Amino acid sequence: MIILPVRSDTIIAQTSDILLDPISINAVMDNDGLTTITVNARMTNLGVSSIDTLSFRIDSLEALVTLVKVDGDLTNATLIDYDRYIEIVIDLEQSVGTDESVQIELGILASDFQSDLSIGADPTKYIADFVYYARPLTRLSNFTFTAILPPEAILSQESIIPLFPNTDANYTDGSSLAFTWFTEDLQPGQERVFIIRYQTPNYESAPLQSFFVESIAIGLIGILLGIMLAVFGPRIAYRLRRIGKVRFIGVTNEEEEVLEVIRQKGGSCPQKDLYTEFDMSQAKVSLILNNLEERGLVRRFRDGRENVVHIMED
């Protein structure tokens, strides 16, 4: 881990003075719950003064910095812990003047982006969640985020929406599945969240070979479905929303009604939409959502100025 003090004469830039364009963040998961984060970005100083540092926020409380490079040269970083995130202050080594740019490479190892594995409805499979928040301290443009599942993992077959939001691309190297999202512009204070619910084989209950066969079959089906969705997506989605109803175990009638409305809206919706759906106060709806979130059935996050509610139940 690289944690060294920042120089006393450091000039810290205002967040509005810095642009990261382009920027790519890759999250590679392993089967032990560890996630390797790699950040590559072109940083440009848009301010009127030279700067000596760059601050990067990562929404983790269990992260180590493994690599810091500026224009290919190793440098130092300081970690500042906050209640819900870590700020990584990168030492640029040399001052970066107005309209000047440098290439930043950052390596991070974190253990709290993946949830603990749990047995799903099918005892031969484990279920887990991956959640990554992007809440930049500086402006991001042409932002690409890629999440790579652990080897042999596939999307959960027990979830209504195993991926959120919809991906811009996906691929596989034959061992792991990868999903990519692209964001044209993200301002300081704005937020994007990436959620994946996936499953891995329970080796104690399922033969490895059968899971490989199932993974290959599901992969081929996924390719065919991708082609079909590209052509018939709206029509298929319209019909799928009307096939049956999901029953939720261990919830009250009011909670089940809220979950059902969210499901009918595609698995996620603005929180304010729920206020107009029910004959109850906003405080009551908020209380129901609090209870559901505490039990891991939904997750709320900020999208601009409003909260969006996303279903997380099995």
C-alpha positions in Angstrom: 0.0 0.0 0.0 1.3 3.5 -0.9 0.6 6.0 1.8 3.0 8.9 2.1 2.5 12.5 3.3 1.7 15.2 0.8 4.4 17.8 0.4 3.9 20.9 2.6 4.0 23.2 -0.4 1.4 21.3 -2.3 -1.1 23.4 -4.3 -4.6 21.7 -4.3 -6.8 22.6 -7.2 -10.5 23.4 -7.0 -12.6 20.4 -8.3 -14.0 22.5 -11.1 -10.5 23.2 -12.4 -9.7 19.6 -13.2 -11.1 17.5 -16.1 -10.5 13.7 -16.5 -11.1 13.0 -20.2 -11.1 10.2 -21.2 -11.2 8.0 -18.1 -11.7 4.3 -17.8 -12.2 2.3 -14.6 -12.0 -1.5 -14.7 -13.2 -3.7 -11.8 -12.0 -7.2 -11.8 -13.6 -9.5 -9.2 -12.1 -12.8 -7.8 -13.8 -15.7 -6.0 -12.5 -14.5 -2.6 -14.5 -11.3 -2.6 -11.6 -9.0 -3.6 -11.9 -6.5 -6.4 -9.0 -5.1 -8.3 -9.7 -1.5 -9.5 -7.6 0.0 -12.3 -8.1 3.7 -13.2 -6.6 5.2 -16.3 -7.3 8.9 -17.1 -6.0 11.9 -18.9 -6.0 14.8 -16.4 -6.1 18.4 -17.7 -5.7 21.5 -15.6 -8.4 24.0 -16.6 -7.6 26.4 -13.8 -5.6 29.6 -13.8 -3.0 28.2 -11.3 -0.6 25.3 -11.4 -1.5 22.3 -9.4 0.5 19.6 -7.6 -2.1 17.0 -6.6 -5.2 15.2 -7.9 -7.9 13.9 -5.6 -9.8 10.7 -6.5 -12.8 9.4 -4.5 -13.5 5.7 -4.0 -16.6 4.6 -2.2 -14.9 1.9 -0.1 -13.8 1.6 3.5 -11.6 -1.4 2.9 -9.2 -0.3 0.1 -5.5 -0.4 -0.5 -3.6 1.6 -3.1 -1.3 -0.8 -5.0 0.0 1.5 -7.8 0.2 5.2 -8.6 1.8 6.5 -11.9 1.9 9.9 -13.5 3.0 9.9 -17.1 4.4 6.4 -16.6 6.5 7.3 -13.5 5.8 5.9 -10.1 4.7 8.5 -7.5 3.1 8.7 -4.1 -0.4 9.0 -2.7 -2.1 9.8 0.6 -5.3 8.1 1.8 -7.8 10.2 3.7 -10.6 8.2 5.5 -14.1 9.6 5.7 -17.2 8.1 7.1 -18.4 6.5 3.9 -15.5 6.8 1.4 -11.8 7.2 0.9 -10.1 10.1 -0.8 -6.8 9.3 -2.6 -4.6 12.3 -3.0 -2.1 11.7 -5.8 1.2 13.6 -5.8 1.8 14.8 -9.4 5.6 15.2 -8.6 5.8 18.3 -10.9 3.3 21.2 -11.1 0.8 21.0 -13.9 0.2 24.3 -15.5 -2.9 25.8 -17.1 -4.2 23.7 -20.0 -1.5 21.1 -19.4 -2.3 17.4 -19.2 -0.8 14.3 -17.6 -1.7 10.6 -17.8 -2.8 9.1 -14.5 -2.7 5.4 -13.6 -4.1 4.2 -10.3 -4.4 0.6 -8.9 -6.6 -0.2 -6.0 -7.5 -3.4 -4.1 -10.8 -3.4 -2.2 -12.8 -6.0 -0.3 -16.2 -4.4 0.1 -17.6 -4.1 -3.4 -18.8 -7.7 -3.5 -21.3 -9.0 -1.0 -20.7 -12.3 0.9 -21.7 -15.4 -1.0 -25.1 -16.9 0.0 -27.0 -20.0 -1.1 -29.7 -19.2 -3.6 -33.0 -21.0 -4.3 -30.9 -23.5 -6.1 -28.5 -25.0 -3.5 -25.9 -25.8 -6.2 -25.2 -22.1 -6.7 -24.0 -19.2 -4.6 -25.4 -15.8 -5.1 -23.6 -12.5 -4.6 -23.9 -8.8 -5.5 -21.4 -6.3 -6.9 -22.1 -2.6 -6.3 -19.9 0.2 -7.4 -20.7 3.9 -6.9 -19.1 6.6 -9.1 -19.3 9.9 -7.2 -16.5 12.0 -8.7 -14.7 14.9 -7.0 -13.8 16.3 -10.4 -15.5 16.3 -13.8 -15.4 13.1 -15.8 -15.9 13.0 -19.6 -16.0 10.0 -21.8 -16.1 7.7 -18.8 -16.0 4.0 -19.4 -16.7 1.5 -16.5 -16.1 -2.2 -17.0 -16.9 -4.9 -14.4 -15.5 -8.4 -14.9 -17.1 -11.2 -13.0 -15.1 -13.9 -11.1 -14.1 -16.8 -13.3 -16.9 -19.2 -14.0 -19.6 -16.8 -12.6 -22.7 -15.9 -14.6 -25.5 -13.5 -14.2 -28.0 -14.6 -11.5 -30.9 -16.6 -12.9 -33.0 -15.8 -9.8 -33.1 -12.1 -10.1 -35.6 -9.9 -11.9 -32.9 -7.5 -13.0 -29.3 -8.9 -12.5 -27.8 -5.9 -14.3 -28.4 -2.2 -13.6 -28.4 0.0 -15.5 -28.5 -1.5 -19.0 -25.0 -2.1 -20.3 -23.6 -0.6 -23.5 -21.5 -3.7 -24.3 -20.5 -7.1 -22.9 -18.0 -9.7 -23.8 -16.1 -12.8 -22.5 -12.6 -14.1 -22.6 -13.8 -17.7 -22.3 -13.5 -17.7 -18.5 -15.1 -14.5 -17.2 -18.0 -12.3 -18.3 -17.4 -8.6 -18.6 -19.9 -5.7 -18.8 -19.2 -2.2 -19.9 -21.1 1.1 -19.4 -20.3 4.5 -21.0 -21.1 7.9 -19.6 -20.5 11.0 -21.7 -20.2 13.5 -18.8 -20.4 13.3 -15.0 -20.1 16.4 -12.9 -18.8 16.6 -9.3 -21.7 15.8 -7.0 -23.5 13.7 -9.6 -23.6 9.9 -9.2 -23.7 6.7 -11.2 -24.2 3.3 -9.7 -23.4 -0.1 -11.3 -25.1 -3.2 -9.8 -24.6 -6.8 -10.8 -26.1 -9.9 -9.2 -24.2 -13.0 -10.2 -24.0 -16.7 -9.3 -21.1 -19.0 -8.9 -21.1 -22.8 -8.5 -21.4 -24.4 -5.1 -18.7 -27.0 -5.6 -19.8 -29.0 -2.6 -23.2 -29.5 -4.2 -22.7 -29.4 -8.0 -20.2 -31.2 -10.2 -17.9 -28.6 -11.8 -18.4 -30.1 -15.3 -22.1 -29.7 -15.2 -21.7 -26.0 -14.3 -19.3 -25.5 -17.2 -21.8 -27.0 -19.6 -24.6 -24.9 -18.1 -22.4 -21.7 -18.4 -21.6 -22.4 -22.1 -25.3 -23.1 -22.8 -26.4 -20.0 -21.0 -23.7 -18.0 -22.8 -24.9 -19.2 -26.2 -28.5 -18.5 -25.2 -27.4 -15.0 -24.1 -25.9 -14.2 -27.5 -29.1 -15.3 -29.2 -31.2 -13.3 -26.8 -29.0 -10.3 -27.4 -29.6 -10.5 -31.1 -33.3 -10.9 -30.5 -33.5 -8.1 -28.0 -31.8 -5.8 -30.4 -34.5 -6.4 -33.0 -37.5 -7.1 -30.8 -36.5 -5.6 -27.5 -39.4 -3.3 -26.8 -42.0 -5.9 -27.8 -40.3 -8.6 -25.7 -39.9 -6.3 -22.7 -43.6 -5.4 -22.9 -44.7 -9.0 -22.8 -42.2 -10.1 -20.1 -43.6 -7.5 -17.8 -46.9 -9.2 -18.0 -45.8 -12.8 -17.5 -46.9 -13.8 -14.0 -46.3 -12.0 -10.7 -43.4 -12.2 -8.3 -44.3 -13.2 -4.8 -42.1 -11.8 -2.0 -41.5 -13.9 1.1 -41.3 -12.3 4.6 -42.8 -9.0 3.7 -46.0 -7.2 4.7 -48.8 -6.6 2.3 -47.9 -3.0 1.9 -44.2 -3.9 1.3 -45.3 -6.4 -1.3 -47.4 -3.8 -3.0 -44.4 -1.4 -3.2 -42.1 -4.1 -4.5 -44.7 -5.1 -7.1 -45.1 -1.6 -8.4 -41.3 -1.2 -8.7 -41.2 -4.5 -10.6 -43.9 -3.4 -13.0 -41.8 -0.3 -13.7 -38.9 -2.5 -14.9 -37.2 -3.1 -11.6 -36.3 0.5 -10.8 -38.0 3.9 -10.6 -37.7 7.3 -9.1 -38.8 7.3 -5.5 -41.2 10.2 -6.1 -43.2 8.0 -8.5 -44.0 5.7 -5.6 -45.5 8.7 -3.7 -48.2 9.1 -6.3 -49.0 5.3 -6.6 -50.3 4.7 -3.1 -53.0 6.2 -0.9 -50.6 6.8 2.0 -48.3 9.6 3.1 -44.8 10.2 1.7 -43.5 9.5 5.2 -45.2 6.1 5.2 -43.8 5.2 1.8 -40.3 6.3 2.9 -40.6 4.1 6.1 -41.6 1.1 4.0 -38.6 1.7 1.7 -36.3 2.1 4.7 -37.5 -1.3 6.0 -37.0 -2.9 2.6 -33.5 -1.4 2.2 -32.4 -2.6 5.7 -33.3 -6.2 4.6 -31.5 -5.8 1.3 -34.6 -6.1 -0.9 -34.1 -2.7 -2.4 -31.3 -0.1 -2.8 -31.7 3.6 -3.2 -29.2 5.9 -4.8 -29.1 9.5 -6.1 -29.6 10.3 -9.7 -29.2 14.0 -10.1 -31.5 15.6 -7.6 -33.8 12.6 -6.9 -33.6 9.2 -5.4 -34.0 6.1 -7.6 -35.2 2.8 -6.0 -33.8 -0.5 -7.5 -35.0 -4.0 -6.6 -32.4 -6.3 -5.2 -34.5 -9.3 -4.0 -34.0 -12.9 -5.2 
